[in-house]
Amino acid sequence: MRALADTRGMPVPQKANHWLEKITEANYRGRHDTWTAARDRAASKAGVELPMAERIWKRWKTMNDVGGETVIKLMLAYEEMIQRNEAAADGYKTERLEIRNNHEANQQSA
């Protein structure tokens, strides 16, 4: 799993914070959005209770542990985000190669 590979060596609260921050970045809408609103949207989509997301967001450095259910939900949401990004990148690469091949074929026939 990419989520575990990206957080190797981190304690559990830091892992949870890392995953929450990354899915929050993906949910941030830009200029007129707030990071808190993006965090709440990310937590809701992941199925994490908002108070727990806020606690991780603000106090992960002093936390001893994070509940297993919360950790799993954040990890799975992060993993899903990574898979979506990689699938989109693969799609763009395929499209780019098709365009390049079509262009080269047209150049050779001309």
N, CA, C and O atoms as CSV, one atom per row, in Angstrom:
chain,resi,resn,atom,element,x,y,z
A,1,MET,N,N,0.833,-1.187,0.000
A,1,MET,CA,C,0.000,0.000,0.000
A,1,MET,C,C,0.875,1.246,0.000
A,1,MET,O,O,1.856,1.350,0.736
A,2,ARG,N,N,0.494,2.159,-0.828
A,2,ARG,CA,C,1.250,3.408,-0.956
A,2,ARG,C,C,1.155,4.247,0.316
A,2,ARG,O,O,2.108,4.932,0.689
A,3,ALA,N,N,-0.008,4.188,0.984
A,3,ALA,CA,C,-0.193,4.981,2.200
A,3,ALA,C,C,0.817,4.584,3.271
A,3,ALA,O,O,1.369,5.442,3.959
A,4,LEU,N,N,1.052,3.301,3.407
A,4,LEU,CA,C,2.021,2.835,4.409
A,4,LEU,C,C,3.448,3.130,3.974
A,4,LEU,O,O,4.293,3.479,4.799
A,5,ALA,N,N,3.716,2.992,2.693
A,5,ALA,CA,C,5.059,3.277,2.189
A,5,ALA,C,C,5.414,4.753,2.367
A,5,ALA,O,O,6.555,5.080,2.692
A,6,ASP,N,N,4.445,5.643,2.156
A,6,ASP,CA,C,4.688,7.085,2.275
A,6,ASP,C,C,4.906,7.532,3.717
A,6,ASP,O,O,5.480,8.593,3.962
A,7,THR,N,N,4.451,6.726,4.665
A,7,THR,CA,C,4.553,7.123,6.072
A,7,THR,C,C,5.414,6.176,6.885
A,7,THR,O,O,5.301,6.138,8.110
A,8,ARG,N,N,6.263,5.418,6.232
A,8,ARG,CA,C,7.125,4.465,6.932
A,8,ARG,C,C,7.987,5.189,7.967
A,8,ARG,O,O,8.609,6.211,7.675
A,9,GLY,N,N,8.010,4.642,9.169
A,9,GLY,CA,C,8.837,5.199,10.236
A,9,GLY,C,C,8.164,6.274,11.067
A,9,GLY,O,O,8.734,6.730,12.058
A,10,MET,N,N,6.975,6.687,10.689
A,10,MET,CA,C,6.260,7.716,11.445
A,10,MET,C,C,5.417,7.062,12.545
A,10,MET,O,O,4.912,5.954,12.363
A,11,PRO,N,N,5.263,7.749,13.688
A,11,PRO,CA,C,4.325,7.241,14.693
A,11,PRO,C,C,2.885,7.412,14.184
A,11,PRO,O,O,2.638,8.200,13.272
A,12,VAL,N,N,1.961,6.689,14.762
A,12,VAL,CA,C,0.570,6.664,14.286
A,12,VAL,C,C,-0.062,8.060,14.222
A,12,VAL,O,O,-0.688,8.371,13.209
A,13,PRO,N,N,0.065,8.917,15.242
A,13,PRO,CA,C,-0.553,10.244,15.120
A,13,PRO,C,C,0.009,11.059,13.948
A,13,PRO,O,O,-0.725,11.798,13.294
A,14,GLN,N,N,1.298,10.921,13.692
A,14,GLN,CA,C,1.896,11.639,12.572
A,14,GLN,C,C,1.398,11.077,11.245
A,14,GLN,O,O,1.165,11.834,10.303
A,15,LYS,N,N,1.232,9.765,11.161
A,15,LYS,CA,C,0.668,9.153,9.954
A,15,LYS,C,C,-0.737,9.684,9.695
A,15,LYS,O,O,-1.064,10.089,8.580
A,16,ALA,N,N,-1.559,9.679,10.735
A,16,ALA,CA,C,-2.940,10.152,10.594
A,16,ALA,C,C,-2.953,11.610,10.138
A,16,ALA,O,O,-3.746,11.986,9.275
A,17,ASN,N,N,-2.087,12.420,10.709
A,17,ASN,CA,C,-2.015,13.826,10.320
A,17,ASN,C,C,-1.552,13.968,8.874
A,17,ASN,O,O,-2.094,14.784,8.129
A,18,HIS,N,N,-0.567,13.191,8.476
A,18,HIS,CA,C,-0.067,13.241,7.101
A,18,HIS,C,C,-1.188,12.921,6.113
A,18,HIS,O,O,-1.397,13.653,5.146
A,19,TRP,N,N,-1.905,11.830,6.358
A,19,TRP,CA,C,-2.985,11.434,5.458
A,19,TRP,C,C,-4.090,12.481,5.449
A,19,TRP,O,O,-4.631,12.803,4.391
A,20,LEU,N,N,-4.432,13.014,6.624
A,20,LEU,CA,C,-5.475,14.040,6.703
A,20,LEU,C,C,-5.055,15.296,5.945
A,20,LEU,O,O,-5.863,15.880,5.224
A,21,GLU,N,N,-3.809,15.713,6.100
A,21,GLU,CA,C,-3.333,16.901,5.388
A,21,GLU,C,C,-3.373,16.709,3.876
A,21,GLU,O,O,-3.775,17.614,3.144
A,22,LYS,N,N,-2.963,15.546,3.410
A,22,LYS,CA,C,-2.937,15.303,1.964
A,22,LYS,C,C,-4.339,15.249,1.373
A,22,LYS,O,O,-4.571,15.794,0.294
A,23,ILE,N,N,-5.276,14.605,2.057
A,23,ILE,CA,C,-6.639,14.575,1.502
A,23,ILE,C,C,-7.309,15.940,1.662
A,23,ILE,O,O,-8.210,16.284,0.897
A,24,THR,N,N,-6.870,16.714,2.653
A,24,THR,CA,C,-7.368,18.088,2.788
A,24,THR,C,C,-6.888,18.937,1.619
A,24,THR,O,O,-7.662,19.714,1.059
A,25,GLU,N,N,-5.616,18.795,1.245
A,25,GLU,CA,C,-5.083,19.530,0.096
A,25,GLU,C,C,-5.878,19.208,-1.172
A,25,GLU,O,O,-6.124,20.086,-1.999
A,26,ALA,N,N,-6.268,17.964,-1.315
A,26,ALA,CA,C,-7.036,17.556,-2.490
A,26,ALA,C,C,-8.446,18.135,-2.468
A,26,ALA,O,O,-9.060,18.305,-3.522
A,27,ASN,N,N,-8.965,18.440,-1.283
A,27,ASN,CA,C,-10.316,18.986,-1.157
A,27,ASN,C,C,-10.346,20.508,-1.071
A,27,ASN,O,O,-11.422,21.104,-1.018
A,28,TYR,N,N,-9.193,21.131,-1.057
A,28,TYR,CA,C,-9.121,22.590,-0.982
A,28,TYR,C,C,-9.552,23.189,-2.323
A,28,TYR,O,O,-9.054,22.792,-3.377
A,29,ARG,N,N,-10.468,24.133,-2.275
A,29,ARG,CA,C,-11.068,24.680,-3.490
A,29,ARG,C,C,-10.437,25.981,-3.963
A,29,ARG,O,O,-10.844,26.526,-4.989
A,30,GLY,N,N,-9.477,26.473,-3.251
A,30,GLY,CA,C,-8.803,27.671,-3.718
A,30,GLY,C,C,-9.112,28.912,-2.916
A,30,GLY,O,O,-9.417,28.851,-1.725
A,31,ARG,N,N,-9.029,30.011,-3.582
A,31,ARG,CA,C,-8.994,31.336,-2.975
A,31,ARG,C,C,-10.038,31.615,-1.899
A,31,ARG,O,O,-9.678,32.107,-0.829
A,32,HIS,N,N,-11.291,31.328,-2.132
A,32,HIS,CA,C,-12.335,31.702,-1.169
A,32,HIS,C,C,-12.708,30.550,-0.247
A,32,HIS,O,O,-13.742,30.597,0.420
A,33,ASP,N,N,-11.888,29.538,-0.205
A,33,ASP,CA,C,-12.101,28.401,0.672
A,33,ASP,C,C,-11.203,28.563,1.897
A,33,ASP,O,O,-10.244,29.333,1.868
A,34,THR,N,N,-11.509,27.847,2.958
A,34,THR,CA,C,-10.630,27.834,4.124
A,34,THR,C,C,-10.098,26.421,4.302
A,34,THR,O,O,-10.718,25.444,3.881
A,35,TRP,N,N,-8.940,26.339,4.935
A,35,TRP,CA,C,-8.357,25.028,5.173
A,35,TRP,C,C,-9.208,24.221,6.144
A,35,TRP,O,O,-9.269,22.995,6.050
A,36,THR,N,N,-9.862,24.902,7.073
A,36,THR,CA,C,-10.731,24.207,8.015
A,36,THR,C,C,-11.916,23.581,7.294
A,36,THR,O,O,-12.281,22.438,7.569
A,37,ALA,N,N,-12.514,24.322,6.378
A,37,ALA,CA,C,-13.634,23.771,5.606
A,37,ALA,C,C,-13.177,22.608,4.734
A,37,ALA,O,O,-13.881,21.607,4.603
A,38,ALA,N,N,-12.005,22.744,4.145
A,38,ALA,CA,C,-11.451,21.658,3.323
A,38,ALA,C,C,-11.174,20.431,4.185
A,38,ALA,O,O,-11.437,19.302,3.772
A,39,ARG,N,N,-10.644,20.658,5.381
A,39,ARG,CA,C,-10.388,19.548,6.302
A,39,ARG,C,C,-11.679,18.846,6.678
A,39,ARG,O,O,-11.735,17.617,6.714
A,40,ASP,N,N,-12.719,19.624,6.959
A,40,ASP,CA,C,-14.002,19.035,7.326
A,40,ASP,C,C,-14.610,18.250,6.168
A,40,ASP,O,O,-15.188,17.184,6.383
A,41,ARG,N,N,-14.488,18.761,4.942
A,41,ARG,CA,C,-14.983,18.017,3.774
A,41,ARG,C,C,-14.204,16.716,3.597
A,41,ARG,O,O,-14.787,15.668,3.317
A,42,ALA,N,N,-12.890,16.790,3.760
A,42,ALA,CA,C,-12.047,15.605,3.618
A,42,ALA,C,C,-12.402,14.567,4.685
A,42,ALA,O,O,-12.510,13.378,4.386
A,43,ALA,N,N,-12.582,15.013,5.916
A,43,ALA,CA,C,-12.929,14.087,6.994
A,43,ALA,C,C,-14.296,13.462,6.754
A,43,ALA,O,O,-14.485,12.267,6.984
A,44,SER,N,N,-15.239,14.258,6.298
A,44,SER,CA,C,-16.578,13.728,6.018
A,44,SER,C,C,-16.530,12.680,4.916
A,44,SER,O,O,-17.150,11.622,5.031
A,45,LYS,N,N,-15.799,12.971,3.853
A,45,LYS,CA,C,-15.673,12.008,2.756
A,45,LYS,C,C,-14.992,10.724,3.208
A,45,LYS,O,O,-15.316,9.640,2.725
A,46,ALA,N,N,-14.045,10.848,4.137
A,46,ALA,CA,C,-13.329,9.680,4.649
A,46,ALA,C,C,-14.141,8.926,5.702
A,46,ALA,O,O,-13.823,7.786,6.038
A,47,GLY,N,N,-15.186,9.565,6.218
A,47,GLY,CA,C,-16.002,8.934,7.250
A,47,GLY,C,C,-15.460,9.119,8.655
A,47,GLY,O,O,-15.808,8.367,9.565
A,48,VAL,N,N,-14.609,10.119,8.830
A,48,VAL,CA,C,-14.008,10.409,10.137
A,48,VAL,C,C,-14.848,11.487,10.813
A,48,VAL,O,O,-15.273,12.450,10.175
A,49,GLU,N,N,-15.081,11.314,12.106
A,49,GLU,CA,C,-15.849,12.309,12.846
A,49,GLU,C,C,-15.088,13.631,12.866
A,49,GLU,O,O,-13.869,13.655,13.031
A,50,LEU,N,N,-15.820,14.728,12.696
A,50,LEU,CA,C,-15.185,16.046,12.609
A,50,LEU,C,C,-14.383,16.425,13.852
A,50,LEU,O,O,-13.293,16.980,13.714
A,51,PRO,N,N,-14.885,16.144,15.074
A,51,PRO,CA,C,-14.062,16.470,16.251
A,51,PRO,C,C,-12.725,15.714,16.279
A,51,PRO,O,O,-11.707,16.251,16.715
A,52,MET,N,N,-12.747,14.467,15.809
A,52,MET,CA,C,-11.498,13.698,15.775
A,52,MET,C,C,-10.552,14.275,14.729
A,52,MET,O,O,-9.347,14.360,14.965
A,53,ALA,N,N,-11.086,14.672,13.578
A,53,ALA,CA,C,-10.245,15.281,12.544
A,53,ALA,C,C,-9.628,16.579,13.063
A,53,ALA,O,O,-8.452,16.852,12.823
A,54,GLU,N,N,-10.418,17.370,13.768
A,54,GLU,CA,C,-9.901,18.620,14.326
A,54,GLU,C,C,-8.823,18.337,15.375
A,54,GLU,O,O,-7.816,19.042,15.446
A,55,ARG,N,N,-9.040,17.319,16.174
A,55,ARG,CA,C,-8.061,16.966,17.204
A,55,ARG,C,C,-6.743,16.534,16.566
A,55,ARG,O,O,-5.671,16.949,17.006
A,56,ILE,N,N,-6.825,15.705,15.533
A,56,ILE,CA,C,-5.600,15.275,14.845
A,56,ILE,C,C,-4.916,16.481,14.223
A,56,ILE,O,O,-3.700,16.638,14.333
A,57,TRP,N,N,-5.694,17.329,13.570
A,57,TRP,CA,C,-5.184,18.510,12.873
A,57,TRP,C,C,-4.415,19.425,13.819
A,57,TRP,O,O,-3.345,19.926,13.471
A,58,LYS,N,N,-4.958,19.643,15.012
A,58,LYS,CA,C,-4.374,20.611,15.942
A,58,LYS,C,C,-3.370,20.010,16.932
A,58,LYS,O,O,-2.429,20.688,17.345
A,59,ARG,N,N,-3.565,18.740,17.315
A,59,ARG,CA,C,-2.789,18.211,18.437
A,59,ARG,C,C,-2.025,16.933,18.141
A,59,ARG,O,O,-1.674,16.209,19.072
A,60,TRP,N,N,-1.756,16.631,16.890
A,60,TRP,CA,C,-1.119,15.350,16.582
A,60,TRP,C,C,0.252,15.198,17.233
A,60,TRP,O,O,0.681,14.079,17.516
A,61,LYS,N,N,0.933,16.298,17.469
A,61,LYS,CA,C,2.276,16.217,18.061
A,61,LYS,C,C,2.244,15.755,19.518
A,61,LYS,O,O,3.203,15.147,19.996
A,62,THR,N,N,1.157,16.037,20.220
A,62,THR,CA,C,1.074,15.659,21.630
A,62,THR,C,C,0.222,14.410,21.860
A,62,THR,O,O,0.104,13.939,22.991
A,63,MET,N,N,-0.366,13.877,20.800
A,63,MET,CA,C,-1.213,12.692,20.950
A,63,MET,C,C,-0.341,11.445,21.105
A,63,MET,O,O,0.719,11.329,20.489
A,64,ASN,N,N,-0.807,10.523,21.937
A,64,ASN,CA,C,-0.099,9.253,22.104
A,64,ASN,C,C,-0.538,8.241,21.055
A,64,ASN,O,O,0.262,7.424,20.600
A,65,ASP,N,N,-1.796,8.294,20.678
A,65,ASP,CA,C,-2.323,7.329,19.727
A,65,ASP,C,C,-3.593,7.888,19.094
A,65,ASP,O,O,-4.190,8.842,19.592
A,66,VAL,N,N,-3.987,7.269,17.987
A,66,VAL,CA,C,-5.236,7.604,17.304
A,66,VAL,C,C,-6.010,6.306,17.168
A,66,VAL,O,O,-5.425,5.257,16.897
A,67,GLY,N,N,-7.316,6.368,17.352
A,67,GLY,CA,C,-8.145,5.174,17.267
A,67,GLY,C,C,-7.978,4.446,15.944
A,67,GLY,O,O,-7.828,5.065,14.891
A,68,GLY,N,N,-8.007,3.122,16.014
A,68,GLY,CA,C,-7.781,2.297,14.836
A,68,GLY,C,C,-8.754,2.554,13.707
A,68,GLY,O,O,-8.356,2.573,12.542
A,69,GLU,N,N,-10.017,2.751,14.025
A,69,GLU,CA,C,-11.025,2.999,12.994
A,69,GLU,C,C,-10.713,4.288,12.236
A,69,GLU,O,O,-10.831,4.337,11.011
A,70,THR,N,N,-10.323,5.311,12.951
A,70,THR,CA,C,-9.981,6.590,12.333
A,70,THR,C,C,-8.758,6.448,11.436
A,70,THR,O,O,-8.733,6.963,10.318
A,71,VAL,N,N,-7.748,5.746,11.934
A,71,VAL,CA,C,-6.520,5.551,11.163
A,71,VAL,C,C,-6.826,4.804,9.867
A,71,VAL,O,O,-6.344,5.183,8.800
A,72,ILE,N,N,-7.613,3.763,9.958
A,72,ILE,CA,C,-7.944,2.972,8.767
A,72,ILE,C,C,-8.728,3.806,7.758
A,72,ILE,O,O,-8.460,3.740,6.558
A,73,LYS,N,N,-9.688,4.582,8.232
A,73,LYS,CA,C,-10.481,5.416,7.324
A,73,LYS,C,C,-9.612,6.447,6.611
A,73,LYS,O,O,-9.757,6.659,5.407
A,74,LEU,N,N,-8.709,7.087,7.352
A,74,LEU,CA,C,-7.812,8.069,6.731
A,74,LEU,C,C,-6.863,7.400,5.746
A,74,LEU,O,O,-6.603,7.928,4.665
A,75,MET,N,N,-6.351,6.240,6.126
A,75,MET,CA,C,-5.424,5.521,5.259
A,75,MET,C,C,-6.128,5.113,3.961
A,75,MET,O,O,-5.556,5.260,2.881
A,76,LEU,N,N,-7.345,4.607,4.053
A,76,LEU,CA,C,-8.078,4.182,2.859
A,76,LEU,C,C,-8.455,5.376,1.976
A,76,LEU,O,O,-8.421,5.276,0.749
A,77,ALA,N,N,-8.809,6.491,2.591
A,77,ALA,CA,C,-9.132,7.693,1.813
A,77,ALA,C,C,-7.883,8.195,1.084
A,77,ALA,O,O,-7.962,8.603,-0.075
A,78,TYR,N,N,-6.744,8.167,1.756
A,78,TYR,CA,C,-5.482,8.577,1.135
A,78,TYR,C,C,-5.137,7.642,-0.011
A,78,TYR,O,O,-4.747,8.089,-1.090
A,79,GLU,N,N,-5.281,6.344,0.223
A,79,GLU,CA,C,-4.980,5.349,-0.801
A,79,GLU,C,C,-5.877,5.542,-2.027
A,79,GLU,O,O,-5.408,5.452,-3.161
A,80,GLU,N,N,-7.153,5.803,-1.798
A,80,GLU,CA,C,-8.091,6.045,-2.903
A,80,GLU,C,C,-7.700,7.290,-3.692
A,80,GLU,O,O,-7.762,7.297,-4.921
A,81,MET,N,N,-7.298,8.341,-2.981
A,81,MET,CA,C,-6.876,9.571,-3.644
A,81,MET,C,C,-5.653,9.313,-4.524
A,81,MET,O,O,-5.594,9.775,-5.663
A,82,ILE,N,N,-4.685,8.579,-3.993
A,82,ILE,CA,C,-3.472,8.259,-4.747
A,82,ILE,C,C,-3.814,7.441,-5.988
A,82,ILE,O,O,-3.281,7.705,-7.066
A,83,GLN,N,N,-4.690,6.461,-5.850
A,83,GLN,CA,C,-5.070,5.621,-6.984
A,83,GLN,C,C,-5.783,6.438,-8.062
A,83,GLN,O,O,-5.544,6.241,-9.254
A,84,ARG,N,N,-6.659,7.356,-7.641
A,84,ARG,CA,C,-7.337,8.226,-8.616
A,84,ARG,C,C,-6.326,9.086,-9.361
A,84,ARG,O,O,-6.416,9.233,-10.580
A,85,ASN,N,N,-5.373,9.650,-8.644
A,85,ASN,CA,C,-4.350,10.485,-9.270
A,85,ASN,C,C,-3.491,9.689,-10.242
A,85,ASN,O,O,-3.188,10.160,-11.338
A,86,GLU,N,N,-3.100,8.484,-9.843
A,86,GLU,CA,C,-2.280,7.658,-10.722
A,86,GLU,C,C,-3.058,7.208,-11.956
A,86,GLU,O,O,-2.497,7.144,-13.050
A,87,ALA,N,N,-4.344,6.898,-11.791
A,87,ALA,CA,C,-5.169,6.505,-12.935
A,87,ALA,C,C,-5.310,7.673,-13.907
A,87,ALA,O,O,-5.237,7.482,-15.121
A,88,ALA,N,N,-5.512,8.878,-13.381
A,88,ALA,CA,C,-5.610,10.055,-14.246
A,88,ALA,C,C,-4.288,10.308,-14.957
A,88,ALA,O,O,-4.279,10.635,-16.144
A,89,ALA,N,N,-3.179,10.163,-14.255
A,89,ALA,CA,C,-1.863,10.361,-14.876
A,89,ALA,C,C,-1.620,9.333,-15.974
A,89,ALA,O,O,-1.086,9.666,-17.032
A,90,ASP,N,N,-2.010,8.085,-15.727
A,90,ASP,CA,C,-1.860,7.048,-16.753
A,90,ASP,C,C,-2.721,7.363,-17.974
A,90,ASP,O,O,-2.297,7.161,-19.112
A,91,GLY,N,N,-3.936,7.859,-17.726
A,91,GLY,CA,C,-4.815,8.237,-18.831
A,91,GLY,C,C,-4.223,9.365,-19.665
A,91,GLY,O,O,-4.260,9.320,-20.895
A,92,TYR,N,N,-3.682,10.366,-18.999
A,92,TYR,CA,C,-3.064,11.482,-19.717
A,92,TYR,C,C,-1.838,11.027,-20.502
A,92,TYR,O,O,-1.594,11.502,-21.612
A,93,LYS,N,N,-1.069,10.108,-19.925
A,93,LYS,CA,C,0.116,9.606,-20.613
A,93,LYS,C,C,-0.287,8.836,-21.868
A,93,LYS,O,O,0.326,8.997,-22.923
A,94,THR,N,N,-1.305,8.012,-21.752
A,94,THR,CA,C,-1.793,7.255,-22.904
A,94,THR,C,C,-2.282,8.198,-23.994
A,94,THR,O,O,-1.972,8.011,-25.170
A,95,GLU,N,N,-3.040,9.202,-23.602
A,95,GLU,CA,C,-3.551,10.182,-24.566
A,95,GLU,C,C,-2.399,10.925,-25.241
A,95,GLU,O,O,-2.417,11.141,-26.453
A,96,ARG,N,N,-1.402,11.314,-24.451
A,96,ARG,CA,C,-0.250,12.029,-24.982
A,96,ARG,C,C,0.511,11.168,-25.998
A,96,ARG,O,O,0.932,11.659,-27.045
A,97,LEU,N,N,0.681,9.886,-25.677
A,97,LEU,CA,C,1.380,8.985,-26.595
A,97,LEU,C,C,0.592,8.775,-27.889
A,97,LEU,O,O,1.176,8.700,-28.970
A,98,GLU,N,N,-0.727,8.681,-27.776
A,98,GLU,CA,C,-1.560,8.542,-28.977
A,98,GLU,C,C,-1.432,9.768,-29.870
A,98,GLU,O,O,-1.310,9.645,-31.088
A,99,ILE,N,N,-1.458,10.937,-29.269
A,99,ILE,CA,C,-1.320,12.170,-30.043
A,99,ILE,C,C,0.050,12.217,-30.709
A,99,ILE,O,O,0.162,12.578,-31.880
A,100,ARG,N,N,1.089,11.853,-29.966
A,100,ARG,CA,C,2.438,11.853,-30.526
A,100,ARG,C,C,2.542,10.858,-31.689
A,100,ARG,O,O,3.105,11.180,-32.735
A,101,ASN,N,N,2.004,9.666,-31.506
A,101,ASN,CA,C,2.057,8.657,-32.567
A,101,ASN,C,C,1.275,9.101,-33.804
A,101,ASN,O,O,1.723,8.894,-34.932
A,102,ASN,N,N,0.112,9.710,-33.592
A,102,ASN,CA,C,-0.674,10.226,-34.720
A,102,ASN,C,C,0.082,11.341,-35.439
A,102,ASN,O,O,0.075,11.419,-36.667
A,103,HIS,N,N,0.721,12.187,-34.673
A,103,HIS,CA,C,1.484,13.285,-35.256
A,103,HIS,C,C,2.649,12.745,-36.086
A,103,HIS,O,O,2.883,13.205,-37.204
A,104,GLU,N,N,3.375,11.774,-35.544
A,104,GLU,CA,C,4.488,11.178,-36.259
A,104,GLU,C,C,4.018,10.457,-37.519
A,104,GLU,O,O,4.680,10.523,-38.555
A,105,ALA,N,N,2.883,9.771,-37.437
A,105,ALA,CA,C,2.336,9.093,-38.617
A,105,ALA,C,C,1.953,10.100,-39.697
A,105,ALA,O,O,2.178,9.863,-40.884
A,106,ASN,N,N,1.376,11.221,-39.281
A,106,ASN,CA,C,1.012,12.266,-40.246
A,106,ASN,C,C,2.251,12.911,-40.863
A,106,ASN,O,O,2.246,13.251,-42.047
A,107,GLN,N,N,3.301,13.081,-40.081
A,107,GLN,CA,C,4.541,13.667,-40.585
A,107,GLN,C,C,5.201,12.744,-41.601
A,107,GLN,O,O,5.765,13.215,-42.588
A,108,GLN,N,N,5.139,11.444,-41.372
A,108,GLN,CA,C,5.752,10.488,-42.287
A,108,GLN,C,C,4.986,10.358,-43.582
A,108,GLN,O,O,5.582,10.160,-44.642
A,109,SER,N,N,3.665,10.467,-43.510
A,109,SER,CA,C,2.854,10.335,-44.733
A,109,SER,C,C,2.864,11.613,-45.566
A,109,SER,O,O,2.519,11.578,-46.748
A,110,ALA,N,N,3.244,12.713,-44.987
A,110,ALA,CA,C,3.239,13.976,-45.729
A,110,ALA,C,C,4.486,14.198,-46.547
A,110,ALA,O,O,4.609,15.222,-47.219
